[in-house]
Amino acid sequence: MERVEGLSPEDDWMRAYGEINDFEEELAGHGCILAKFWLAIDRDEQEARFKAREDTGYKRFKLTQEDWRNRDKWDLYVHAVSDMVDRTSTTIAPWTLVEANDKHHARIKVLETLCDRIEAQF
């Protein structure tokens, strides 16, 4: 967000990649099992989910004008995510990219990945 919104100088958000990798290495060194997931949906699915939230009283609080505004920056976020995954996916803490237009598929992939990571540790 800092990058896309221009809230931090480039040197700061670029430095964060190394800090993230260092922190995750420390966690793994203490026996933590790390699993990182990026759940990706396409623009049409995001819009459909936003509209469904608007139409569902108990879910309306989950949606703000900020969410709609950020849709205009979709391409900037896609580029930022690509860089984040590229620069912070390591053998210690790899990213798992989850195709999430289908929620059932996404949940299964996350659970299978978690099981695999746990089994690999033992």
Backbone as CSV, one residue per row, in Angstrom:
resi,resn,N_x,N_y,N_z,CA_x,CA_y,CA_z,C_x,C_y,C_z
1,MET,0.815,-1.178,0.000,0.000,0.000,0.000,0.867,1.253,0.000
2,GLU,1.916,1.264,0.821,2.774,2.436,0.895,3.337,2.783,-0.475
3,ARG,3.708,1.746,-1.191,4.279,1.934,-2.522,3.247,2.517,-3.485
4,VAL,2.087,1.896,-3.566,1.057,2.304,-4.522,0.530,3.701,-4.190
5,GLU,0.348,3.977,-2.921,-0.199,5.266,-2.501,0.861,6.364,-2.390
6,GLY,2.135,5.992,-2.562,3.199,6.990,-2.466,3.437,7.477,-1.052
7,LEU,3.175,6.614,-0.071,3.303,7.003,1.332,4.721,6.859,1.870
8,SER,5.551,6.095,1.174,6.933,5.877,1.611,7.863,6.051,0.424
9,PRO,9.053,6.584,0.689,10.037,6.666,-0.396,10.427,5.274,-0.882
10,GLU,10.822,5.175,-2.139,11.176,3.886,-2.728,12.239,3.152,-1.919
11,ASP,13.246,3.872,-1.422,14.299,3.216,-0.636,13.716,2.473,0.566
12,ASP,12.681,3.050,1.192,12.086,2.432,2.374,11.355,1.144,2.030
13,TRP,10.481,1.187,1.013,9.743,-0.046,0.718,10.618,-1.082,0.037
14,MET,11.684,-0.664,-0.639,12.623,-1.641,-1.202,13.398,-2.337,-0.075
15,ARG,13.771,-1.593,0.956,14.503,-2.154,2.096,13.648,-3.194,2.836
16,ALA,12.353,-3.000,2.810,11.448,-3.896,3.536,11.538,-5.331,3.037
17,TYR,11.808,-5.538,1.768,11.908,-6.909,1.249,12.986,-7.698,1.988
18,GLY,14.148,-7.107,2.134,15.230,-7.765,2.853,14.894,-7.974,4.324
19,GLU,14.229,-6.995,4.933,13.844,-7.120,6.336,12.847,-8.259,6.528
20,ILE,11.930,-8.395,5.591,10.955,-9.490,5.655,11.675,-10.830,5.572
21,ASN,12.571,-10.958,4.608,13.316,-12.218,4.449,14.146,-12.540,5.695
22,ASP,14.795,-11.528,6.255,15.593,-11.742,7.466,14.716,-12.201,8.631
23,PHE,13.568,-11.552,8.799,12.663,-11.896,9.894,12.143,-13.326,9.738
24,GLU,11.763,-13.682,8.523,11.262,-15.036,8.290,12.355,-16.081,8.522
25,GLU,13.576,-15.749,8.183,14.693,-16.662,8.440,14.874,-16.867,9.941
26,GLU,14.730,-15.789,10.720,14.817,-15.914,12.179,13.702,-16.796,12.724
27,LEU,12.491,-16.584,12.231,11.359,-17.401,12.679,11.612,-18.879,12.388
28,ALA,12.041,-19.176,11.167,12.313,-20.560,10.784,13.431,-21.145,11.638
29,GLY,14.417,-20.325,11.961,15.516,-20.776,12.799,15.074,-21.166,14.203
30,HIS,13.936,-20.658,14.607,13.382,-20.999,15.923,12.318,-22.091,15.821
31,GLY,12.229,-22.726,14.648,11.323,-23.856,14.493,9.927,-23.536,13.994
32,CYS,9.682,-22.283,13.657,8.361,-21.933,13.136,8.170,-22.486,11.728
33,ILE,6.983,-22.944,11.457,6.622,-23.374,10.113,5.961,-22.189,9.438
34,LEU,6.520,-21.773,8.318,6.015,-20.595,7.627,5.269,-20.994,6.365
35,ALA,4.114,-20.416,6.193,3.331,-20.622,4.976,2.712,-19.278,4.610
36,LYS,3.013,-18.807,3.414,2.481,-17.517,2.959,1.581,-17.772,1.753
37,PHE,0.449,-17.106,1.748,-0.521,-17.312,0.680,-0.911,-15.982,0.064
38,TRP,-1.007,-15.970,-1.252,-1.604,-14.846,-1.955,-2.831,-15.392,-2.665
39,LEU,-4.003,-14.950,-2.217,-5.255,-15.387,-2.820,-5.622,-14.381,-3.907
40,ALA,-5.594,-14.847,-5.129,-5.791,-13.960,-6.278,-7.163,-14.178,-6.903
41,ILE,-7.857,-13.067,-7.089,-9.106,-13.089,-7.835,-8.978,-12.097,-8.975
42,ASP,-9.819,-12.256,-10.000,-9.758,-11.310,-11.110,-10.693,-10.121,-10.843
43,ARG,-10.600,-9.121,-11.685,-11.380,-7.893,-11.485,-12.882,-8.152,-11.442
44,ASP,-13.345,-9.002,-12.338,-14.782,-9.273,-12.389,-15.272,-9.944,-11.107
45,GLU,-14.484,-10.884,-10.611,-14.864,-11.566,-9.370,-14.837,-10.597,-8.202
46,GLN,-13.845,-9.726,-8.159,-13.791,-8.744,-7.079,-15.022,-7.844,-7.114
47,GLU,-15.387,-7.387,-8.296,-16.569,-6.528,-8.411,-17.833,-7.272,-7.969
48,ALA,-17.964,-8.520,-8.376,-19.128,-9.309,-7.977,-19.192,-9.473,-6.455
49,ARG,-18.047,-9.704,-5.833,-18.023,-9.853,-4.371,-18.336,-8.537,-3.677
50,PHE,-17.818,-7.448,-4.212,-18.133,-6.138,-3.637,-19.633,-5.877,-3.705
51,LYS,-20.227,-6.127,-4.853,-21.669,-5.889,-5.017,-22.483,-6.793,-4.098
52,ALA,-22.048,-8.030,-3.933,-22.742,-8.950,-3.023,-22.671,-8.440,-1.591
53,ARG,-21.549,-7.869,-1.220,-21.422,-7.307,0.132,-22.358,-6.125,0.318
54,GLU,-22.472,-5.307,-0.712,-23.385,-4.162,-0.631,-24.828,-4.619,-0.425
55,ASP,-25.171,-5.749,-1.011,-26.545,-6.258,-0.970,-26.841,-7.122,0.253
56,THR,-25.817,-7.395,1.056,-25.991,-8.256,2.226,-25.743,-7.417,3.481
57,GLY,-26.820,-7.145,4.187,-26.748,-6.233,5.329,-25.631,-6.506,6.305
58,TYR,-25.466,-7.759,6.700,-24.456,-8.062,7.722,-23.028,-8.070,7.179
59,LYS,-22.879,-7.920,5.852,-21.533,-7.871,5.270,-21.145,-6.470,4.805
60,ARG,-22.083,-5.540,4.834,-21.812,-4.191,4.317,-20.632,-3.519,4.991
61,PHE,-20.438,-3.802,6.285,-19.349,-3.149,7.015,-17.979,-3.517,6.459
62,LYS,-17.899,-4.638,5.736,-16.623,-5.085,5.180,-16.189,-4.271,3.967
63,LEU,-17.070,-3.450,3.440,-16.805,-2.731,2.198,-16.846,-1.232,2.447
64,THR,-15.790,-0.544,1.996,-15.736,0.903,2.171,-15.506,1.582,0.819
65,GLN,-15.641,2.884,0.800,-15.343,3.645,-0.419,-13.878,3.482,-0.817
66,GLU,-13.034,3.240,0.176,-11.610,3.010,-0.090,-11.414,1.760,-0.955
67,ASP,-12.205,0.720,-0.693,-12.122,-0.503,-1.506,-12.449,-0.196,-2.964
68,TRP,-13.517,0.552,-3.176,-13.897,0.899,-4.551,-12.823,1.774,-5.201
69,ARG,-12.276,2.725,-4.433,-11.247,3.630,-4.965,-10.006,2.856,-5.385
70,ASN,-9.635,1.867,-4.601,-8.430,1.088,-4.904,-8.560,0.247,-6.161
71,ARG,-9.791,-0.042,-6.581,-9.972,-0.791,-7.829,-9.382,-0.031,-9.015
72,ASP,-9.382,1.296,-8.921,-8.798,2.113,-9.993,-7.290,1.951,-10.073
73,LYS,-6.687,1.399,-9.047,-5.234,1.207,-8.999,-4.860,-0.264,-9.169
74,TRP,-5.756,-1.022,-9.744,-5.577,-2.479,-9.898,-4.210,-2.819,-10.480
75,ASP,-3.858,-2.193,-11.596,-2.594,-2.531,-12.274,-1.377,-2.221,-11.404
76,LEU,-1.437,-1.129,-10.648,-0.326,-0.799,-9.746,-0.187,-1.855,-8.649
77,TYR,-1.309,-2.315,-8.129,-1.264,-3.354,-7.102,-0.768,-4.682,-7.673
78,VAL,-1.169,-5.010,-8.888,-0.698,-6.252,-9.521,0.824,-6.221,-9.644
79,HIS,1.363,-5.096,-10.068,2.817,-4.970,-10.209,3.504,-5.060,-8.834
80,ALA,2.937,-4.404,-7.832,3.520,-4.428,-6.486,3.498,-5.846,-5.907
81,VAL,2.402,-6.562,-6.115,2.305,-7.935,-5.620,3.329,-8.822,-6.318
82,SER,3.458,-8.655,-7.621,4.429,-9.444,-8.378,5.837,-9.245,-7.829
83,ASP,6.210,-8.001,-7.568,7.527,-7.716,-6.997,7.672,-8.321,-5.602
84,MET,6.622,-8.199,-4.782,6.666,-8.729,-3.422,6.894,-10.242,-3.445
85,VAL,6.125,-10.935,-4.271,6.264,-12.386,-4.352,7.650,-12.759,-4.865
86,ASP,8.105,-12.062,-5.884,9.418,-12.352,-6.464,10.544,-12.129,-5.459
87,ARG,10.453,-11.088,-4.665,11.551,-10.709,-3.780,11.483,-11.329,-2.387
88,THR,10.327,-11.894,-2.033,10.215,-12.449,-0.675,9.818,-13.924,-0.664
89,SER,9.801,-14.562,-1.803,9.559,-16.002,-1.838,10.907,-16.695,-1.755
90,THR,11.138,-17.400,-0.670,12.416,-18.062,-0.426,12.169,-19.547,-0.162
91,THR,13.231,-20.313,-0.124,13.062,-21.732,0.194,12.550,-21.906,1.620
92,ILE,12.882,-20.992,2.489,12.422,-21.045,3.879,10.947,-20.674,3.981
93,ALA,10.545,-19.664,3.218,9.169,-19.160,3.289,8.662,-18.847,1.882
94,PRO,8.323,-19.896,1.142,7.823,-19.651,-0.214,6.382,-19.153,-0.207
95,TRP,6.060,-18.355,-1.187,4.672,-17.948,-1.382,3.930,-19.066,-2.096
96,THR,2.688,-19.251,-1.727,1.781,-20.120,-2.471,0.741,-19.213,-3.105
97,LEU,0.696,-19.235,-4.422,-0.281,-18.428,-5.149,-1.549,-19.258,-5.298
98,VAL,-2.645,-18.716,-4.826,-3.900,-19.452,-4.787,-4.907,-18.791,-5.728
99,GLU,-5.362,-19.565,-6.685,-6.409,-19.094,-7.587,-7.697,-19.107,-6.769
100,ALA,-8.265,-17.926,-6.511,-9.330,-17.835,-5.514,-10.675,-17.360,-6.061
101,ASN,-10.852,-17.342,-7.363,-12.191,-17.023,-7.869,-13.202,-18.036,-7.347
102,ASP,-12.789,-19.288,-7.232,-13.614,-20.349,-6.675,-13.175,-20.546,-5.221
103,LYS,-14.013,-20.128,-4.277,-13.634,-20.177,-2.860,-13.370,-21.602,-2.381
104,HIS,-14.143,-22.557,-2.867,-13.940,-23.956,-2.459,-12.543,-24.432,-2.877
105,HIS,-12.186,-24.178,-4.133,-10.853,-24.556,-4.621,-9.766,-23.883,-3.784
106,ALA,-9.954,-22.601,-3.492,-8.944,-21.855,-2.732,-8.753,-22.454,-1.347
107,ARG,-9.845,-22.780,-0.681,-9.742,-23.351,0.666,-9.004,-24.695,0.648
108,ILE,-9.329,-25.518,-0.330,-8.667,-26.823,-0.444,-7.172,-26.643,-0.690
109,LYS,-6.808,-25.743,-1.593,-5.380,-25.534,-1.896,-4.632,-25.039,-0.667
110,VAL,-5.234,-24.140,0.100,-4.590,-23.639,1.313,-4.399,-24.776,2.319
111,LEU,-5.434,-25.558,2.540,-5.329,-26.663,3.497,-4.299,-27.701,3.062
112,GLU,-4.291,-28.054,1.780,-3.298,-29.016,1.285,-1.879,-28.481,1.442
113,THR,-1.702,-27.201,1.161,-0.372,-26.592,1.299,0.068,-26.601,2.762
114,LEU,-0.835,-26.240,3.663,-0.496,-26.268,5.089,-0.111,-27.676,5.536
115,CYS,-0.877,-28.662,5.120,-0.556,-30.051,5.480,0.823,-30.442,4.948
116,ASP,1.108,-30.075,3.701,2.415,-30.390,3.110,3.551,-29.727,3.879
117,ARG,3.380,-28.461,4.261,4.434,-27.729,4.988,4.659,-28.352,6.369
118,ILE,3.577,-28.729,7.029,3.705,-29.331,8.358,4.387,-30.692,8.253
119,GLU,3.962,-31.521,7.304,4.551,-32.852,7.133,6.035,-32.748,6.774
120,ALA,6.396,-31.767,5.979,7.802,-31.599,5.582,8.678,-31.238,6.773
121,GLN,8.096,-30.621,7.773,8.852,-30.196,8.948,9.175,-31.380,9.869
122,PHE,8.367,-32.424,9.775,8.529,-33.544,10.719,9.012,-34.789,10.051
